[in-house]
Amino acid sequence: MFDEWFRVWKERWLSPLARTLAPWITPFHLTFTGFLFGIASAVAAWQAQWSLAVALWILNRVFDGLDGTLARARERQTDFGGYLDILLDFVVYAAVPLGIALALDARSSWLVLAVLQATFFVNAASWMYLAAVLERRGQGAAARGEMTTVTMPRGLVAGTETVVFYTLFLVWPQQFNVLAAVMAVGVSIGITQRVLWAARHLNSR
């Protein structure tokens, strides 16, 4: 919901660092390093090392934001880079709550995790296929002036909100069930928003 605003803010604050790093490192290095931090955060959560998990998660998000900024600074944006970035993000998004559920090891936590991951599964279809249709129609990221490889149609819970929820999961793991349930509801609302938007706009042509 706040992704467009957050991307502008992120670009403003990370661009000086990206320009400094540009001669020495590639966007792929940042993408993969951020991925390793994300997986390490999931492992730390599994071991109930909550402070470490939070720190590693924040590093994952910083590197994830920096790789695209660096790619633009070096004028090395590629379709494969955008594809890999999204793919590895989804691996981390699956791994972190799984690590939390492993640490809590309660029937209720596994149930909430299953519901959350199910909403993620449907959510991915709701925006990725819609993004593909918009790209085909020439109404994609480039046409909209978005700082992403593909357009990301709005929903109540998007990237920024996911960062907030996951941070809360790791800071207050004892409230994981409640927080994950709230997030699942928010993701479901976002799916409904996109379906209604698609029904209004995609039937017009």
N, C-alpha and C positions, 0 to 999 in steps of 0.2 A: 504493500500500500504506500510505503514511503520510499520505495526504491529510487524513483527518479530524483527526488531531492537528495537522497543519500549519495547517489553516484556523483552528483555535482560537487557535494561537500568533499567526498573522498578524493575526487580528481584534483581539487584545489589543494588539499593537504598533502597528498602523496606525490604530486608531480615533481616538486623539487628533489625528493629522494630518488624518484625514478630517473630523472635526468642525471643525477650523480652516479647511479648504478649502471646507466645505459652502456658505457664503454666496457664494462667488466663482466656483465652477466646477461643471460638471455631470459625471456619470459618463461620458457619451458623450465629452466632451473627453479624459478620462483614457484611455478605451478606445482612441480613435483615435490619441492621442499615443503610447501604448504600442505600438500596431501600427506606427507609423512608426519607432520605435526598433528594433523587431524586424526590419523590412525593412532598415533601415540596418545592423544587425548582420550580416545575410546579405551585404550588399554589401561591408562591410568584410572579412568572411571571404573573399569572392571575390578581393579585392585583397590577401589575406594580411596584412592589418592586424590581427593577432590580439589585441593588447591592446585596441584600439579595439572590436573585435567583442565581446570579453568585457564591456567596460563598457556597451556599447549593449544587449547581451543582458540584463544585470542590470537596467538601467533598464526594459527591456520587461517583465520579470517583476515589478518593483516596481509599475509602473503597472497591470499586469494584476491584481495583488492589491488595489491601492488602489481601483479603480473600483467593485468590488462592495461594499467597506466604505463607500465614500462614498454609494453608492446606498441602503444600509441606514441610514446616518446621516441622510440627507435624506428617508428613507421614500419613495424614488422608484424602487424596484425594478420593472422592467417585463419582460414576456416578450421583447420585441424587444431590450432591452438584453442579456439573457442569451444570446439567439440570436446577436446580433452579436459578443459577446465570444468565444463558442466558435468561430464561423466565422473570425474574425480570428486567433485562437490557432492554428487549423489551418493557415492561410496561412503564419504565421511558422514553425510546426513543419516545414512543407515547405521553406520558403525557406532556413533556416539550414544544414541539412546539404547542400542543393544548392550553396550558396555555398562550403562547405568542399570539396566534390567538385570544383567548378570550379577552386578554387585548387590542389588537389593534382593534378588532371588525370591520374589514373592509371587504367588499366583496372580494377585491383582495387578502387579507391575507387568507381568507377561501379557495379561489380557489388554491392558492399556497400550502397551507397546504394539501389539498386533493391530489394534484399531488405528493407532497413529500411522503405522507403516502402510496399512491399507488405504488410508486417506492420501498418503504420499503417492502411492501407486496410481490412484485415479487422478490425482492432481497433476501428475506428470503428463498423463494422456490429455488432460483438459487444456493445458497450455502449450505443450510441444506440438501437437497436431494443429492447433489453432495458429501457432506461430508459423508452421510450415505453409498453411493455407495463405496467411497474410503475406509471407515472402513470395509465394507464387503469384499473388495478385499485385505485386509491386508496392505493398503497403507494410513492408517489414521494417527492420531496425534502421536501415539507411534512410528510407523515406521518412521515418518518424524522427530522425536525428538522435537516435538512442546510442549510448555508448556501450553497446553490447553486440555480439556477433549476430544473434537473432533477437527479434522482438519478444518481449515477455509481457503478454497481456496482463492487465492488473487483476489482483485478487486481494482479499482481505489480509491473507497471510502470504507474504512473498519473502524475498531474501532478507530484508532488514528485520522483519518480524521473526524469521527463523533464527537469526543470530541472537535476538533478544531472548526468545524462548529457550534455546539451547544453553545460553549462559545461565539462565535461571535454573534449568535442570541441574546444572553442575554446581551451582552455588547453594541451592537448597534441594539436594537429592531426596530428602525426606518428603518433599512435596511433589515429587515426580509424577505420581498418579494424577493429581489434580491438574498440574500444569500441562501434562501431556494430553489429558482429556480436553482441556480448554483449547489447546492448540489444534487438536483433531477437529473440534467444532469449527474453529476459525478457518481451517483449511477447507472443510466441507462447504462453508459459506462462500469461500473464494471460488470453488468449483462451480457452485450454482451461479455466481455472478458471471463467470465466463460463458457458461452454457446459455444464459439469458442474453448476454451480449452477442454471442454467435448467432442465436436465433433471430435477433433483430438485424444484424449486419450481413450475415453470409447468405441469407435468403433473398437479398436485394439484387443479386447479380447471378 
